[in-house]
Amino acid sequence: MFQIGSNNEIVSEHAYHSFPLFRTFRLQESFLQAYEKIFGHPFVTKVQESADVTQMQLEQSAEQGPPETRSPQGNST
C-alpha cells in the first residue's frame, strides 16, 4: 500500500473500498493502519460517509416515488 500511495492511476482510494481483491485484507489491522497513514483519515470514516450519501440518495428516490410515476423533470405526476 505504501508503494502504491494515494495518487495511483490503477489503485485509487475507491479501489481499496470496492475491489474484491482487498476484501479479506480490509479486515486486517495492518490494512486499517496503512490506509489511515496514506489517506489521512480512517477507513471506517470514509465507509460511513459513503453509506450516508447512499442512504440520502435512497431516501430522496423513495420520496419521488417509483420511476414510472415521475415526469422527465423528476417531479411526480
PDB file of N, CA, C and O in Angstrom:
ATOM      1  N   MET A   1       0.828  -1.192   0.000  1.00  0.00           N
ATOM      2  CA  MET A   1       0.000   0.000   0.000  1.00  0.00           C
ATOM      3  C   MET A   1       0.869   1.250   0.000  1.00  0.00           C
ATOM      4  O   MET A   1       0.569   2.221  -0.695  1.00  0.00           O
ATOM      5  N   PHE A   2       1.930   1.225   0.769  1.00  0.00           N
ATOM      6  CA  PHE A   2       2.784   2.406   0.837  1.00  0.00           C
ATOM      7  C   PHE A   2       3.457   2.675  -0.506  1.00  0.00           C
ATOM      8  O   PHE A   2       3.641   3.832  -0.885  1.00  0.00           O
ATOM      9  N   GLN A   3       3.822   1.622  -1.224  1.00  0.00           N
ATOM     10  CA  GLN A   3       4.441   1.798  -2.539  1.00  0.00           C
ATOM     11  C   GLN A   3       3.433   2.322  -3.559  1.00  0.00           C
ATOM     12  O   GLN A   3       3.799   3.099  -4.441  1.00  0.00           O
ATOM     13  N   ILE A   4       2.200   1.917  -3.453  1.00  0.00           N
ATOM     14  CA  ILE A   4       1.157   2.389  -4.362  1.00  0.00           C
ATOM     15  C   ILE A   4       0.837   3.848  -4.072  1.00  0.00           C
ATOM     16  O   ILE A   4       0.674   4.647  -4.994  1.00  0.00           O
ATOM     17  N   GLY A   5       0.748   4.196  -2.792  1.00  0.00           N
ATOM     18  CA  GLY A   5       0.455   5.569  -2.407  1.00  0.00           C
ATOM     19  C   GLY A   5      -1.004   5.941  -2.591  1.00  0.00           C
ATOM     20  O   GLY A   5      -1.861   5.074  -2.760  1.00  0.00           O
ATOM     21  N   SER A   6      -1.278   7.246  -2.557  1.00  0.00           N
ATOM     22  CA  SER A   6      -2.664   7.709  -2.616  1.00  0.00           C
ATOM     23  C   SER A   6      -3.075   8.233  -3.985  1.00  0.00           C
ATOM     24  O   SER A   6      -4.262   8.467  -4.210  1.00  0.00           O
ATOM     25  N   ASN A   7      -2.145   8.421  -4.898  1.00  0.00           N
ATOM     26  CA  ASN A   7      -2.471   9.006  -6.204  1.00  0.00           C
ATOM     27  C   ASN A   7      -2.144   8.077  -7.362  1.00  0.00           C
ATOM     28  O   ASN A   7      -1.701   8.541  -8.413  1.00  0.00           O
ATOM     29  N   ASN A   8      -2.349   6.793  -7.197  1.00  0.00           N
ATOM     30  CA  ASN A   8      -2.044   5.828  -8.242  1.00  0.00           C
ATOM     31  C   ASN A   8      -3.183   5.780  -9.256  1.00  0.00           C
ATOM     32  O   ASN A   8      -4.353   5.833  -8.876  1.00  0.00           O
ATOM     33  N   GLU A   9      -2.852   5.682 -10.538  1.00  0.00           N
ATOM     34  CA  GLU A   9      -3.875   5.647 -11.589  1.00  0.00           C
ATOM     35  C   GLU A   9      -4.729   4.388 -11.540  1.00  0.00           C
ATOM     36  O   GLU A   9      -5.926   4.444 -11.823  1.00  0.00           O
ATOM     37  N   ILE A  10      -4.144   3.275 -11.191  1.00  0.00           N
ATOM     38  CA  ILE A  10      -4.856   1.996 -11.232  1.00  0.00           C
ATOM     39  C   ILE A  10      -5.536   1.685  -9.904  1.00  0.00           C
ATOM     40  O   ILE A  10      -6.692   1.263  -9.883  1.00  0.00           O
ATOM     41  N   VAL A  11      -4.834   1.887  -8.809  1.00  0.00           N
ATOM     42  CA  VAL A  11      -5.378   1.575  -7.485  1.00  0.00           C
ATOM     43  C   VAL A  11      -5.640   2.888  -6.753  1.00  0.00           C
ATOM     44  O   VAL A  11      -4.739   3.473  -6.152  1.00  0.00           O
ATOM     45  N   SER A  12      -6.880   3.333  -6.816  1.00  0.00           N
ATOM     46  CA  SER A  12      -7.286   4.575  -6.169  1.00  0.00           C
ATOM     47  C   SER A  12      -7.798   4.285  -4.757  1.00  0.00           C
ATOM     48  O   SER A  12      -7.901   3.128  -4.348  1.00  0.00           O
ATOM     49  N   GLU A  13      -8.111   5.329  -4.034  1.00  0.00           N
ATOM     50  CA  GLU A  13      -8.699   5.150  -2.703  1.00  0.00           C
ATOM     51  C   GLU A  13      -9.998   4.350  -2.815  1.00  0.00           C
ATOM     52  O   GLU A  13     -10.268   3.474  -1.993  1.00  0.00           O
ATOM     53  N   HIS A  14     -10.786   4.652  -3.820  1.00  0.00           N
ATOM     54  CA  HIS A  14     -12.050   3.928  -4.025  1.00  0.00           C
ATOM     55  C   HIS A  14     -11.808   2.431  -4.234  1.00  0.00           C
ATOM     56  O   HIS A  14     -12.608   1.602  -3.800  1.00  0.00           O
ATOM     57  N   ALA A  15     -10.716   2.094  -4.891  1.00  0.00           N
ATOM     58  CA  ALA A  15     -10.400   0.684  -5.156  1.00  0.00           C
ATOM     59  C   ALA A  15     -10.239  -0.101  -3.860  1.00  0.00           C
ATOM     60  O   ALA A  15     -10.654  -1.257  -3.780  1.00  0.00           O
ATOM     61  N   TYR A  16      -9.646   0.513  -2.856  1.00  0.00           N
ATOM     62  CA  TYR A  16      -9.481  -0.176  -1.572  1.00  0.00           C
ATOM     63  C   TYR A  16     -10.835  -0.495  -0.942  1.00  0.00           C
ATOM     64  O   TYR A  16     -10.941  -1.425  -0.143  1.00  0.00           O
ATOM     65  N   HIS A  17     -11.859   0.263  -1.291  1.00  0.00           N
ATOM     66  CA  HIS A  17     -13.204   0.041  -0.756  1.00  0.00           C
ATOM     67  C   HIS A  17     -13.997  -0.969  -1.574  1.00  0.00           C
ATOM     68  O   HIS A  17     -14.836  -1.688  -1.030  1.00  0.00           O
ATOM     69  N   SER A  18     -13.737  -1.029  -2.875  1.00  0.00           N
ATOM     70  CA  SER A  18     -14.625  -1.795  -3.742  1.00  0.00           C
ATOM     71  C   SER A  18     -14.026  -3.036  -4.403  1.00  0.00           C
ATOM     72  O   SER A  18     -14.771  -3.963  -4.719  1.00  0.00           O
ATOM     73  N   PHE A  19     -12.728  -3.091  -4.622  1.00  0.00           N
ATOM     74  CA  PHE A  19     -12.134  -4.238  -5.315  1.00  0.00           C
ATOM     75  C   PHE A  19     -12.236  -5.500  -4.458  1.00  0.00           C
ATOM     76  O   PHE A  19     -11.821  -5.489  -3.300  1.00  0.00           O
ATOM     77  N   PRO A  20     -12.780  -6.581  -5.006  1.00  0.00           N
ATOM     78  CA  PRO A  20     -12.859  -7.846  -4.270  1.00  0.00           C
ATOM     79  C   PRO A  20     -11.488  -8.343  -3.801  1.00  0.00           C
ATOM     80  O   PRO A  20     -11.385  -9.042  -2.793  1.00  0.00           O
ATOM     81  N   LEU A  21     -10.454  -7.982  -4.531  1.00  0.00           N
ATOM     82  CA  LEU A  21      -9.093  -8.373  -4.168  1.00  0.00           C
ATOM     83  C   LEU A  21      -8.744  -7.967  -2.736  1.00  0.00           C
ATOM     84  O   LEU A  21      -7.998  -8.671  -2.054  1.00  0.00           O
ATOM     85  N   PHE A  22      -9.276  -6.844  -2.285  1.00  0.00           N
ATOM     86  CA  PHE A  22      -8.939  -6.318  -0.963  1.00  0.00           C
ATOM     87  C   PHE A  22      -9.926  -6.740   0.126  1.00  0.00           C
ATOM     88  O   PHE A  22      -9.772  -6.338   1.279  1.00  0.00           O
ATOM     89  N   ARG A  23     -10.929  -7.539  -0.217  1.00  0.00           N
ATOM     90  CA  ARG A  23     -11.995  -7.894   0.730  1.00  0.00           C
ATOM     91  C   ARG A  23     -11.447  -8.445   2.051  1.00  0.00           C
ATOM     92  O   ARG A  23     -11.816  -7.954   3.117  1.00  0.00           O
ATOM     93  N   THR A  24     -10.587  -9.439   1.999  1.00  0.00           N
ATOM     94  CA  THR A  24     -10.027 -10.032   3.218  1.00  0.00           C
ATOM     95  C   THR A  24      -9.005  -9.107   3.855  1.00  0.00           C
ATOM     96  O   THR A  24      -8.934  -8.993   5.078  1.00  0.00           O
ATOM     97  N   PHE A  25      -8.220  -8.454   3.025  1.00  0.00           N
ATOM     98  CA  PHE A  25      -7.179  -7.548   3.517  1.00  0.00           C
ATOM     99  C   PHE A  25      -7.778  -6.404   4.337  1.00  0.00           C
ATOM    100  O   PHE A  25      -7.168  -5.955   5.307  1.00  0.00           O
ATOM    101  N   ARG A  26      -8.970  -5.928   3.953  1.00  0.00           N
ATOM    102  CA  ARG A  26      -9.611  -4.816   4.670  1.00  0.00           C
ATOM    103  C   ARG A  26      -9.930  -5.160   6.118  1.00  0.00           C
ATOM    104  O   ARG A  26     -10.136  -4.263   6.935  1.00  0.00           O
ATOM    105  N   LEU A  27      -9.973  -6.437   6.442  1.00  0.00           N
ATOM    106  CA  LEU A  27     -10.296  -6.864   7.805  1.00  0.00           C
ATOM    107  C   LEU A  27      -9.088  -6.852   8.732  1.00  0.00           C
ATOM    108  O   LEU A  27      -9.238  -7.002   9.945  1.00  0.00           O
ATOM    109  N   GLN A  28      -7.907  -6.678   8.183  1.00  0.00           N
ATOM    110  CA  GLN A  28      -6.679  -6.746   8.977  1.00  0.00           C
ATOM    111  C   GLN A  28      -6.308  -5.376   9.545  1.00  0.00           C
ATOM    112  O   GLN A  28      -6.470  -4.344   8.894  1.00  0.00           O
ATOM    113  N   GLU A  29      -5.815  -5.402  10.756  1.00  0.00           N
ATOM    114  CA  GLU A  29      -5.391  -4.166  11.421  1.00  0.00           C
ATOM    115  C   GLU A  29      -4.292  -3.460  10.633  1.00  0.00           C
ATOM    116  O   GLU A  29      -4.258  -2.230  10.587  1.00  0.00           O
ATOM    117  N   SER A  30      -3.397  -4.220  10.015  1.00  0.00           N
ATOM    118  CA  SER A  30      -2.313  -3.607   9.234  1.00  0.00           C
ATOM    119  C   SER A  30      -2.876  -2.794   8.061  1.00  0.00           C
ATOM    120  O   SER A  30      -2.329  -1.747   7.716  1.00  0.00           O
ATOM    121  N   PHE A  31      -3.961  -3.271   7.452  1.00  0.00           N
ATOM    122  CA  PHE A  31      -4.602  -2.514   6.377  1.00  0.00           C
ATOM    123  C   PHE A  31      -5.163  -1.206   6.921  1.00  0.00           C
ATOM    124  O   PHE A  31      -4.946  -0.143   6.339  1.00  0.00           O
ATOM    125  N   LEU A  32      -5.881  -1.283   8.031  1.00  0.00           N
ATOM    126  CA  LEU A  32      -6.510  -0.091   8.604  1.00  0.00           C
ATOM    127  C   LEU A  32      -5.477   0.964   8.976  1.00  0.00           C
ATOM    128  O   LEU A  32      -5.688   2.155   8.745  1.00  0.00           O
ATOM    129  N   GLN A  33      -4.371   0.531   9.546  1.00  0.00           N
ATOM    130  CA  GLN A  33      -3.310   1.467   9.924  1.00  0.00           C
ATOM    131  C   GLN A  33      -2.658   2.091   8.694  1.00  0.00           C
ATOM    132  O   GLN A  33      -2.435   3.301   8.655  1.00  0.00           O
ATOM    133  N   ALA A  34      -2.355   1.280   7.700  1.00  0.00           N
ATOM    134  CA  ALA A  34      -1.720   1.788   6.477  1.00  0.00           C
ATOM    135  C   ALA A  34      -2.665   2.740   5.740  1.00  0.00           C
ATOM    136  O   ALA A  34      -2.233   3.785   5.253  1.00  0.00           O
ATOM    137  N   TYR A  35      -3.924   2.393   5.657  1.00  0.00           N
ATOM    138  CA  TYR A  35      -4.912   3.235   4.976  1.00  0.00           C
ATOM    139  C   TYR A  35      -4.954   4.624   5.611  1.00  0.00           C
ATOM    140  O   TYR A  35      -4.916   5.635   4.910  1.00  0.00           O
ATOM    141  N   GLU A  36      -5.031   4.665   6.929  1.00  0.00           N
ATOM    142  CA  GLU A  36      -5.101   5.956   7.620  1.00  0.00           C
ATOM    143  C   GLU A  36      -3.825   6.767   7.411  1.00  0.00           C
ATOM    144  O   GLU A  36      -3.881   7.984   7.239  1.00  0.00           O
ATOM    145  N   LYS A  37      -2.697   6.102   7.427  1.00  0.00           N
ATOM    146  CA  LYS A  37      -1.429   6.808   7.231  1.00  0.00           C
ATOM    147  C   LYS A  37      -1.331   7.365   5.807  1.00  0.00           C
ATOM    148  O   LYS A  37      -0.843   8.479   5.613  1.00  0.00           O
ATOM    149  N   ILE A  38      -1.783   6.614   4.826  1.00  0.00           N
ATOM    150  CA  ILE A  38      -1.700   7.032   3.422  1.00  0.00           C
ATOM    151  C   ILE A  38      -2.721   8.120   3.088  1.00  0.00           C
ATOM    152  O   ILE A  38      -2.376   9.119   2.458  1.00  0.00           O
ATOM    153  N   PHE A  39      -3.964   7.936   3.502  1.00  0.00           N
ATOM    154  CA  PHE A  39      -5.039   8.838   3.085  1.00  0.00           C
ATOM    155  C   PHE A  39      -5.384   9.919   4.111  1.00  0.00           C
ATOM    156  O   PHE A  39      -6.123  10.851   3.793  1.00  0.00           O
ATOM    157  N   GLY A  40      -4.865   9.811   5.324  1.00  0.00           N
ATOM    158  CA  GLY A  40      -5.072  10.862   6.314  1.00  0.00           C
ATOM    159  C   GLY A  40      -6.385  10.795   7.061  1.00  0.00           C
ATOM    160  O   GLY A  40      -6.722  11.720   7.800  1.00  0.00           O
ATOM    161  N   HIS A  41      -7.132   9.722   6.886  1.00  0.00           N
ATOM    162  CA  HIS A  41      -8.370   9.522   7.639  1.00  0.00           C
ATOM    163  C   HIS A  41      -8.631   8.023   7.749  1.00  0.00           C
ATOM    164  O   HIS A  41      -8.196   7.250   6.896  1.00  0.00           O
ATOM    165  N   PRO A  42      -9.340   7.614   8.799  1.00  0.00           N
ATOM    166  CA  PRO A  42      -9.608   6.186   8.987  1.00  0.00           C
ATOM    167  C   PRO A  42     -10.497   5.617   7.882  1.00  0.00           C
ATOM    168  O   PRO A  42     -11.359   6.312   7.343  1.00  0.00           O
ATOM    169  N   PHE A  43     -10.278   4.373   7.562  1.00  0.00           N
ATOM    170  CA  PHE A  43     -11.075   3.656   6.563  1.00  0.00           C
ATOM    171  C   PHE A  43     -12.551   3.700   6.924  1.00  0.00           C
ATOM    172  O   PHE A  43     -13.393   3.948   6.061  1.00  0.00           O
ATOM    173  N   VAL A  44     -12.872   3.464   8.187  1.00  0.00           N
ATOM    174  CA  VAL A  44     -14.279   3.413   8.595  1.00  0.00           C
ATOM    175  C   VAL A  44     -14.962   4.765   8.427  1.00  0.00           C
ATOM    176  O   VAL A  44     -16.167   4.812   8.179  1.00  0.00           O
ATOM    177  N   THR A  45     -14.227   5.855   8.553  1.00  0.00           N
ATOM    178  CA  THR A  45     -14.807   7.180   8.350  1.00  0.00           C
ATOM    179  C   THR A  45     -15.273   7.330   6.912  1.00  0.00           C
ATOM    180  O   THR A  45     -16.374   7.821   6.664  1.00  0.00           O
ATOM    181  N   LYS A  46     -14.452   6.915   5.970  1.00  0.00           N
ATOM    182  CA  LYS A  46     -14.805   7.001   4.554  1.00  0.00           C
ATOM    183  C   LYS A  46     -15.971   6.066   4.233  1.00  0.00           C
ATOM    184  O   LYS A  46     -16.853   6.420   3.450  1.00  0.00           O
ATOM    185  N   VAL A  47     -15.979   4.897   4.824  1.00  0.00           N
ATOM    186  CA  VAL A  47     -17.079   3.951   4.613  1.00  0.00           C
ATOM    187  C   VAL A  47     -18.383   4.558   5.126  1.00  0.00           C
ATOM    188  O   VAL A  47     -19.415   4.456   4.463  1.00  0.00           O
ATOM    189  N   GLN A  48     -18.345   5.185   6.299  1.00  0.00           N
ATOM    190  CA  GLN A  48     -19.545   5.801   6.866  1.00  0.00           C
ATOM    191  C   GLN A  48     -20.036   6.944   5.989  1.00  0.00           C
ATOM    192  O   GLN A  48     -21.240   7.083   5.772  1.00  0.00           O
ATOM    193  N   GLU A  49     -19.115   7.766   5.481  1.00  0.00           N
ATOM    194  CA  GLU A  49     -19.502   8.863   4.594  1.00  0.00           C
ATOM    195  C   GLU A  49     -20.201   8.318   3.346  1.00  0.00           C
ATOM    196  O   GLU A  49     -21.221   8.857   2.918  1.00  0.00           O
ATOM    197  N   SER A  50     -19.659   7.267   2.776  1.00  0.00           N
ATOM    198  CA  SER A  50     -20.262   6.653   1.588  1.00  0.00           C
ATOM    199  C   SER A  50     -21.646   6.100   1.903  1.00  0.00           C
ATOM    200  O   SER A  50     -22.574   6.240   1.107  1.00  0.00           O
ATOM    201  N   ALA A  51     -21.778   5.478   3.055  1.00  0.00           N
ATOM    202  CA  ALA A  51     -23.072   4.928   3.467  1.00  0.00           C
ATOM    203  C   ALA A  51     -24.088   6.049   3.674  1.00  0.00           C
ATOM    204  O   ALA A  51     -25.253   5.903   3.304  1.00  0.00           O
ATOM    205  N   ASP A  52     -23.658   7.160   4.259  1.00  0.00           N
ATOM    206  CA  ASP A  52     -24.556   8.293   4.479  1.00  0.00           C
ATOM    207  C   ASP A  52     -25.058   8.869   3.153  1.00  0.00           C
ATOM    208  O   ASP A  52     -26.241   9.184   3.020  1.00  0.00           O
ATOM    209  N   VAL A  53     -24.169   9.004   2.182  1.00  0.00           N
ATOM    210  CA  VAL A  53     -24.551   9.519   0.864  1.00  0.00           C
ATOM    211  C   VAL A  53     -25.540   8.571   0.199  1.00  0.00           C
ATOM    212  O   VAL A  53     -26.544   9.010  -0.363  1.00  0.00           O
ATOM    213  N   THR A  54     -25.259   7.281   0.261  1.00  0.00           N
ATOM    214  CA  THR A  54     -26.152   6.293  -0.344  1.00  0.00           C
ATOM    215  C   THR A  54     -27.521   6.325   0.314  1.00  0.00           C
ATOM    216  O   THR A  54     -28.541   6.255  -0.373  1.00  0.00           O
ATOM    217  N   GLN A  55     -27.556   6.429   1.634  1.00  0.00           N
ATOM    218  CA  GLN A  55     -28.832   6.485   2.351  1.00  0.00           C
ATOM    219  C   GLN A  55     -29.624   7.719   1.935  1.00  0.00           C
ATOM    220  O   GLN A  55     -30.830   7.634   1.706  1.00  0.00           O
ATOM    221  N   MET A  56     -28.955   8.859   1.838  1.00  0.00           N
ATOM    222  CA  MET A  56     -29.627  10.086   1.437  1.00  0.00           C
ATOM    223  C   MET A  56     -30.205   9.946   0.023  1.00  0.00           C
ATOM    224  O   MET A  56     -31.328  10.380  -0.236  1.00  0.00           O
ATOM    225  N   GLN A  57     -29.442   9.346  -0.882  1.00  0.00           N
ATOM    226  CA  GLN A  57     -29.921   9.145  -2.248  1.00  0.00           C
ATOM    227  C   GLN A  57     -31.134   8.219  -2.273  1.00  0.00           C
ATOM    228  O   GLN A  57     -32.087   8.461  -3.014  1.00  0.00           O
ATOM    229  N   LEU A  58     -31.100   7.169  -1.475  1.00  0.00           N
ATOM    230  CA  LEU A  58     -32.233   6.244  -1.410  1.00  0.00           C
ATOM    231  C   LEU A  58     -33.478   6.922  -0.855  1.00  0.00           C
ATOM    232  O   LEU A  58     -34.583   6.708  -1.354  1.00  0.00           O
ATOM    233  N   GLU A  59     -33.298   7.739   0.173  1.00  0.00           N
ATOM    234  CA  GLU A  59     -34.430   8.444   0.762  1.00  0.00           C
ATOM    235  C   GLU A  59     -35.034   9.426  -0.232  1.00  0.00           C
ATOM    236  O   GLU A  59     -36.256   9.538  -0.332  1.00  0.00           O
ATOM    237  N   GLN A  60     -34.181  10.139  -0.969  1.00  0.00           N
ATOM    238  CA  GLN A  60     -34.680  11.076  -1.975  1.00  0.00           C
ATOM    239  C   GLN A  60     -35.428  10.332  -3.075  1.00  0.00           C
ATOM    240  O   GLN A  60     -36.467  10.793  -3.548  1.00  0.00           O
ATOM    241  N   SER A  61     -34.905   9.197  -3.473  1.00  0.00           N
ATOM    242  CA  SER A  61     -35.549   8.391  -4.507  1.00  0.00           C
ATOM    243  C   SER A  61     -36.906   7.886  -4.021  1.00  0.00           C
ATOM    244  O   SER A  61     -37.877   7.878  -4.777  1.00  0.00           O
ATOM    245  N   ALA A  62     -36.971   7.468  -2.765  1.00  0.00           N
ATOM    246  CA  ALA A  62     -38.225   6.970  -2.200  1.00  0.00           C
ATOM    247  C   ALA A  62     -39.269   8.083  -2.127  1.00  0.00           C
ATOM    248  O   ALA A  62     -40.455   7.840  -2.352  1.00  0.00           O
ATOM    249  N   GLU A  63     -38.830   9.302  -1.811  1.00  0.00           N
ATOM    250  CA  GLU A  63     -39.751  10.435  -1.742  1.00  0.00           C
ATOM    251  C   GLU A  63     -40.332  10.763  -3.112  1.00  0.00           C
ATOM    252  O   GLU A  63     -41.465  11.233  -3.208  1.00  0.00           O
ATOM    253  N   GLN A  64     -39.565  10.521  -4.168  1.00  0.00           N
ATOM    254  CA  GLN A  64     -40.015  10.826  -5.524  1.00  0.00           C
ATOM    255  C   GLN A  64     -40.963   9.759  -6.055  1.00  0.00           C
ATOM    256  O   GLN A  64     -41.682  10.008  -7.023  1.00  0.00           O
ATOM    257  N   GLY A  65     -40.981   8.606  -5.457  1.00  0.00           N
ATOM    258  CA  GLY A  65     -41.845   7.531  -5.912  1.00  0.00           C
ATOM    259  C   GLY A  65     -41.179   6.684  -6.965  1.00  0.00           C
ATOM    260  O   GLY A  65     -40.055   6.967  -7.381  1.00  0.00           O
ATOM    261  N   PRO A  66     -41.871   5.638  -7.405  1.00  0.00           N
ATOM    262  CA  PRO A  66     -41.317   4.746  -8.431  1.00  0.00           C
ATOM    263  C   PRO A  66     -41.042   5.511  -9.724  1.00  0.00           C
ATOM    264  O   PRO A  66     -41.737   6.483 -10.021  1.00  0.00           O
ATOM    265  N   PRO A  67     -40.046   5.092 -10.491  1.00  0.00           N
ATOM    266  CA  PRO A  67     -39.681   5.797 -11.728  1.00  0.00           C
ATOM    267  C   PRO A  67     -40.839   5.971 -12.708  1.00  0.00           C
ATOM    268  O   PRO A  67     -40.900   6.987 -13.400  1.00  0.00           O
ATOM    269  N   GLU A  68     -41.756   5.012 -12.785  1.00  0.00           N
ATOM    270  CA  GLU A  68     -42.848   5.115 -13.750  1.00  0.00           C
ATOM    271  C   GLU A  68     -43.851   6.209 -13.391  1.00  0.00           C
ATOM    272  O   GLU A  68     -44.653   6.604 -14.237  1.00  0.00           O
ATOM    273  N   THR A  69     -43.823   6.715 -12.137  1.00  0.00           N
ATOM    274  CA  THR A  69     -44.749   7.773 -11.739  1.00  0.00           C
ATOM    275  C   THR A  69     -44.118   9.152 -11.813  1.00  0.00           C
ATOM    276  O   THR A  69     -44.780  10.151 -11.531  1.00  0.00           O
ATOM    277  N   ARG A  70     -42.841   9.220 -12.189  1.00  0.00           N
ATOM    278  CA  ARG A  70     -42.153  10.506 -12.271  1.00  0.00           C
ATOM    279  C   ARG A  70     -42.180  11.047 -13.692  1.00  0.00           C
ATOM    280  O   ARG A  70     -42.092  10.296 -14.664  1.00  0.00           O
ATOM    281  N   SER A  71     -42.305  12.364 -13.791  1.00  0.00           N
ATOM    282  CA  SER A  71     -42.202  13.008 -15.101  1.00  0.00           C
ATOM    283  C   SER A  71     -40.727  13.153 -15.452  1.00  0.00           C
ATOM    284  O   SER A  71     -39.875  12.961 -14.585  1.00  0.00           O
ATOM    285  N   PRO A  72     -40.399  13.487 -16.701  1.00  0.00           N
ATOM    286  CA  PRO A  72     -38.987  13.621 -17.095  1.00  0.00           C
ATOM    287  C   PRO A  72     -38.212  14.641 -16.266  1.00  0.00           C
ATOM    288  O   PRO A  72     -36.992  14.526 -16.144  1.00  0.00           O
ATOM    289  N   GLN A  73     -38.887  15.632 -15.695  1.00  0.00           N
ATOM    290  CA  GLN A  73     -38.201  16.624 -14.873  1.00  0.00           C
ATOM    291  C   GLN A  73     -37.921  16.110 -13.465  1.00  0.00           C
ATOM    292  O   GLN A  73     -37.263  16.796 -12.683  1.00  0.00           O
ATOM    293  N   GLY A  74     -38.403  14.928 -13.131  1.00  0.00           N
ATOM    294  CA  GLY A  74     -38.170  14.360 -11.814  1.00  0.00           C
ATOM    295  C   GLY A  74     -39.275  14.670 -10.824  1.00  0.00           C
ATOM    296  O   GLY A  74     -39.185  14.276  -9.661  1.00  0.00           O
ATOM    297  N   ASN A  75     -40.328  15.375 -11.264  1.00  0.00           N
ATOM    298  CA  ASN A  75     -41.453  15.683 -10.391  1.00  0.00           C
ATOM    299  C   ASN A  75     -42.516  14.615 -10.547  1.00  0.00           C
ATOM    300  O   ASN A  75     -42.698  14.080 -11.640  1.00  0.00           O
ATOM    301  N   SER A  76     -43.219  14.297  -9.473  1.00  0.00           N
ATOM    302  CA  SER A  76     -44.293  13.308  -9.543  1.00  0.00           C
ATOM    303  C   SER A  76     -45.433  13.866 -10.362  1.00  0.00           C
ATOM    304  O   SER A  76     -45.689  15.070 -10.339  1.00  0.00           O
ATOM    305  N   THR A  77     -46.118  13.002 -11.085  1.00  0.00           N
ATOM    306  CA  THR A  77     -47.253  13.428 -11.907  1.00  0.00           C
ATOM    307  C   THR A  77     -48.546  13.189 -11.196  1.00  0.00           C
ATOM    308  O   THR A  77     -49.612  13.487 -11.736  1.00  0.00           O
TER     309      THR A  77
END
